[in-house]
């Protein structure tokens, strides 16, 4: 079996610049990968048996072709000229439909694992084409490191000098539709508009100011507990807070691991929410480190 970690991500700020003719929105955002991660394991199955997907840790997630992992396997196998006779195991640790990119990361990990399994590398442009076909966030997870994202999020510019950072996440039991979030935000904004200097939010000291997220206002109107969670993190000593992507997950950046863990123990979050303490590797780290006990959820 080939095993790969599938890290979550945070969007540190998100600005909508314009709506494209195809219905998608061009944005500017900062991506950082997290050490909180799902795990994908896959191996060859008996010829002619097709794909068998087993999902653990998320009973509500389908284990059929509607799962992004399944579709990623089909596309990658077709591009590699390999039979899609596979046994795939997906262990979920990243909250679902939470603005953390879990499904997109699972898909990217599947593509990369299949290249290893069949000892064949896809041309870089074909790998990116498959990733973008699967979702706007998927290209980031092919090489997850701090980056400025433009276009629909697929135009990536690595950011240098970003330090390791420590986070406390507040995850909610309800999902938010990404398509609906963008549609509602776009109705309230004057588009098109020029990009700002969102990339300047990150420097040698990391994120110190709470970034703007154009998707947050409509999310808060539907779910005021998102704003409540941000305020709770601020009261617990967060250096900066925000909502990741289309939400609903809220993040707080803390000075170090101890501060994040202490905040996890004392922060009062809205009913039904849970906290997750984790960290993000800096620019100098090519991959997220596996650290025992780090990136675990507290209910």
Secondary structure, DSSP 8 states (H G I E B T S, - for coil): -EEEEEEEEEEEEEEEEEE-TTS-EEEEEEEEEEEEEEEEEEEE--TT--EEEEEES-TTS--STTSHHHHHHHHHHHHHT----EEEEEE--S-TTSSS-HHHHHHHHHHHHHHHHTT----HHHHHHHHHHH-TTHHHHTT-SSEEEETTTTEEEE-SS---EEEEEEE-SS---HHHHHHHHHHHS-SS-----GGGG--TT---S---BTTHHHHHHH-THHHHHHHHHHHTT-SEEEE-TTSS-EEEEESSHHHHHHHHHH----TT-EEEEEEE--TT-SS----TT-SEEE-
